[in-house]
Amino acid sequence: MFEIMNGVKEKFNEFINEGKNDLKKIKEPKDLAKQIPNLLTLSRLFLIPFIVGNILSGNLITAGLISLGASATDFLDGKVARTLDASSTFGAKLDAVVDKIFITTVTIPLFITNPYLIIPIILDMAIASINGYAHALGIQTETSMIGKIKTVFLDSLICSVFFTKFKVIDNISKALYFSTIALQLKTAKDYYKTYIKKNLNNLDGSTLPKNEESLKLDDEETKTVELEKTKNVKLEDSKSSELDSLMELKKELQKTKDNNEQVIEPNKIKVKKNDIF
């Protein structure tokens, strides 16, 4: 658990540092244009108080119209980023974070009149938890196509809830409700299989990644073990070489002995007739 918290903290610090680096790139007025997608994304956060205030005041239509405007920025930020060639890792992460904050904070007040919304919100929080856990494991996640469709349906569901006083929209809202839940279940299952189950199986029984310092220590230990193995192999080779030399020497001696037919017995030496002393 402690390692997971460290992983989350590292990812949060990484996210903040990416944001700072993005701001440091602003050196000329033309560089500000590339920040337009991020400003559109952040605008959703500034609209939250107005939406929540109108919901609590019972002005659901007004809250719904503002929510529709916020949802439009969710579509525009990505399109503008691609048009301006301003897409960035930080922008993608910021968009995902703002989406989760927006949906959660806007939907919670709606529980008062629409308690059934708790199911899609819990499912969306589960999906966010899977992604968060994957990031804590050091796994780079990407939004799948089914995940993008799920987000569109969820946003549409939340916006439709503000206008359920109209019969037609009420029927559309019900259809969106069940479709959204089905898409959320599918997304959660896919993300779990892709980012958690598969990677945990590849960790050889270890469910948590080692931190950078542990990995460095492991590398040093691995190098030490490999060095020891190399030394042992060299030593074994040396011993083997010495043994081979001794065996060769023994063979040579045996050959010499056979050629000279020398037989040494107690108090007796037998020599060939042609040997000269």
DAHUFEN-V896590 format. One record per residue. RES is the residue in three letters. PHI is phi in degrees with one decimal (NA if undefined). NEAR is the number of other ideal C-beta (glycine too) atoms within 10 Angstrom. Layout:
<<RES | PHI | NEAR> <RES | PHI | NEAR>>
This chain:
<<MET | NA | 6> <PHE | -63.3 | 7> <GLU | -68.1 | 15> <ILE | -64.3 | 15> <MET | -62.2 | 10> <ASN | -62.9 | 13> <GLY | -63.2 | 20> <VAL | -63.9 | 14> <LYS | -62.8 | 11> <GLU | -63.2 | 15> <LYS | -65.5 | 15> <PHE | -64.9 | 11> <ASN | -62.9 | 10> <GLU | -63.2 | 14> <PHE | -62.9 | 15> <ILE | -63.9 | 11> <ASN | -64.7 | 11> <GLU | -63.7 | 15> <GLY | -64.2 | 16> <LYS | -64.0 | 9> <ASN | -64.5 | 11> <ASP | -64.3 | 18> <LEU | -70.1 | 11> <LYS | -66.1 | 8> <LYS | -73.7 | 11> <ILE | -80.5 | 13> <LYS | -117.1 | 7> <GLU | -132.6 | 8> <PRO | -53.8 | 7> <LYS | -67.7 | 8> <ASP | -70.8 | 12> <LEU | -64.0 | 10> <ALA | -60.0 | 13> <LYS | -73.5 | 19> <GLN | -94.2 | 17> <ILE | -59.2 | 16> <PRO | -58.3 | 26> <ASN | -68.0 | 22> <LEU | -67.0 | 12> <LEU | -63.5 | 22> <THR | -63.0 | 25> <LEU | -67.7 | 15> <SER | -60.4 | 16> <ARG | -63.7 | 24> <LEU | -65.6 | 14> <PHE | -70.3 | 9> <LEU | -83.2 | 16> <ILE | -55.7 | 18> <PRO | -58.8 | 10> <PHE | -69.6 | 15> <ILE | -66.6 | 26> <VAL | -62.6 | 17> <GLY | -59.9 | 14> <ASN | -69.9 | 20> <ILE | -63.7 | 24> <LEU | -65.4 | 11> <SER | -85.3 | 10> <GLY | 88.2 | 11> <ASN | -89.1 | 15> <LEU | -66.4 | 18> <ILE | -63.5 | 13> <THR | -62.8 | 16> <ALA | -61.2 | 24> <GLY | -66.2 | 21> <LEU | -65.2 | 16> <ILE | -66.3 | 22> <SER | -63.7 | 26> <LEU | -62.5 | 14> <GLY | -64.3 | 14> <ALA | -65.4 | 23> <SER | -64.5 | 18> <ALA | -64.4 | 12> <THR | -67.4 | 20> <ASP | -66.3 | 19> <PHE | -80.1 | 12> <LEU | -73.8 | 16> <ASP | -60.4 | 24> <GLY | -68.0 | 17> <LYS | -66.2 | 11> <VAL | -65.6 | 20> <ALA | -60.5 | 21> <ARG | -69.5 | 11> <THR | -65.6 | 12> <LEU | -88.8 | 13> <ASP | 54.8 | 7> <ALA | -116.0 | 18> <SER | -66.3 | 14> <SER | -149.9 | 17> <THR | -63.1 | 12> <PHE | -62.3 | 18> <GLY | -61.5 | 22> <ALA | -65.2 | 16> <LYS | -66.5 | 16> <LEU | -61.1 | 20> <ASP | -60.5 | 21> <ALA | -65.7 | 17> <VAL | -65.3 | 14> <VAL | -63.2 | 22> <ASP | -57.1 | 18> <LYS | -64.4 | 15> <ILE | -64.8 | 13> <PHE | -63.2 | 23> <ILE | -61.9 | 21> <THR | -66.3 | 14> <THR | -70.3 | 14> <VAL | -78.2 | 24> <THR | -77.9 | 20> <ILE | -54.3 | 14> <PRO | -63.8 | 16> <LEU | -71.9 | 21> <PHE | -60.1 | 12> <ILE | -58.4 | 10> <THR | -103.1 | 13> <ASN | -134.4 | 16> <PRO | -62.3 | 9> <TYR | -67.4 | 11> <LEU | -68.3 | 18> <ILE | -61.9 | 13> <ILE | -65.7 | 13> <PRO | -62.8 | 23> <ILE | -70.3 | 18> <ILE | -62.0 | 10> <LEU | -64.0 | 19> <ASP | -67.9 | 22> <MET | -66.9 | 14> <ALA | -66.3 | 16> <ILE | -62.7 | 21> <ALA | -63.2 | 18> <SER | -66.5 | 12> <ILE | -61.8 | 20> <ASN | -64.4 | 20> <GLY | -63.8 | 17> <TYR | -66.2 | 18> <ALA | -62.4 | 19> <HIS | -63.8 | 20> <ALA | -64.6 | 19> <LEU | -81.8 | 18> <GLY | 83.9 | 15> <ILE | -97.9 | 15> <GLN | -81.4 | 8> <THR | -101.9 | 16> <GLU | -136.1 | 10> <THR | -73.3 | 15> <SER | -78.4 | 14> <MET | -63.0 | 8> <ILE | -65.0 | 15> <GLY | -67.9 | 20> <LYS | -66.5 | 12> <ILE | -64.5 | 15> <LYS | -58.0 | 26> <THR | -65.1 | 22> <VAL | -62.0 | 14> <PHE | -65.8 | 20> <LEU | -66.2 | 23> <ASP | -61.9 | 22> <SER | -65.3 | 17> <LEU | -61.5 | 23> <ILE | -63.1 | 26> <CYS | -64.7 | 21> <SER | -67.4 | 21> <VAL | -61.0 | 25> <PHE | -69.6 | 26> <PHE | -117.8 | 17> <THR | -68.4 | 17> <LYS | -66.6 | 9> <PHE | -91.2 | 12> <LYS | -55.5 | 8> <VAL | -61.8 | 8> <ILE | -68.7 | 17> <ASP | -61.4 | 13> <ASN | -65.4 | 12> <ILE | -63.4 | 16> <SER | -61.1 | 20> <LYS | -64.9 | 14> <ALA | -64.9 | 12> <LEU | -64.2 | 21> <TYR | -60.0 | 19> <PHE | -70.9 | 11> <SER | -66.0 | 16> <THR | -63.5 | 25> <ILE | -61.9 | 17> <ALA | -61.5 | 12> <LEU | -66.5 | 20> <GLN | -66.1 | 24> <LEU | -62.5 | 14> <LYS | -63.7 | 15> <THR | -63.7 | 24> <ALA | -60.7 | 19> <LYS | -63.6 | 14> <ASP | -64.0 | 15> <TYR | -65.0 | 25> <TYR | -64.1 | 16> <LYS | -66.6 | 10> <THR | -77.0 | 16> <TYR | -104.3 | 20> <ILE | -109.0 | 17> <LYS | -58.9 | 12> <LYS | -61.8 | 11> <ASN | -75.2 | 15> <LEU | -66.0 | 14> <ASN | -66.0 | 9> <ASN | -85.1 | 8> <LEU | -92.2 | 12> <ASP | 53.3 | 6> <GLY | 91.0 | 6> <SER | -96.4 | 9> <THR | -88.8 | 11> <LEU | -127.0 | 16> <PRO | -77.7 | 17> <LYS | -84.5 | 14> <ASN | -72.3 | 14> <GLU | -61.8 | 10> <GLU | -65.8 | 8> <SER | -63.9 | 11> <LEU | -65.1 | 11> <LYS | -64.9 | 11> <LEU | -62.4 | 12> <ASP | -62.5 | 11> <ASP | -62.8 | 10> <GLU | -64.1 | 10> <GLU | -63.2 | 10> <THR | -62.6 | 10> <LYS | -62.8 | 10> <THR | -62.9 | 10> <VAL | -62.4 | 10> <GLU | -62.7 | 10> <LEU | -63.8 | 10> <GLU | -62.6 | 10> <LYS | -62.1 | 10> <THR | -62.6 | 10> <LYS | -62.0 | 10> <ASN | -62.5 | 10> <VAL | -63.7 | 10> <LYS | -63.3 | 10> <LEU | -63.6 | 10> <GLU | -62.9 | 10> <ASP | -62.8 | 10> <SER | -63.8 | 10> <LYS | -61.9 | 10> <SER | -63.5 | 10> <SER | -64.9 | 10> <GLU | -62.7 | 10> <LEU | -62.9 | 10> <ASP | -62.3 | 10> <SER | -63.3 | 10> <LEU | -64.1 | 10> <MET | -64.9 | 10> <GLU | -63.6 | 10> <LEU | -62.9 | 10> <LYS | -63.2 | 10> <LYS | -63.8 | 10> <GLU | -63.9 | 10> <LEU | -61.6 | 10> <GLN | -64.2 | 10> <LYS | -63.9 | 10> <THR | -61.9 | 10> <LYS | -63.0 | 12> <ASP | -67.1 | 9> <ASN | -65.6 | 9> <ASN | -86.4 | 11> <GLU | 47.4 | 10> <GLN | -89.6 | 13> <VAL | -124.0 | 10> <ILE | -101.6 | 8> <GLU | -126.1 | 7> <PRO | -58.6 | 4> <ASN | 58.1 | 4> <LYS | -149.5 | 7> <ILE | -128.9 | 8> <LYS | -106.5 | 9> <VAL | -124.0 | 12> <LYS | -66.5 | 9> <LYS | -65.0 | 4> <ASN | -84.7 | 5> <ASP | -71.7 | 9> <ILE | -115.3 | 4> <PHE | -91.7 | 3>>
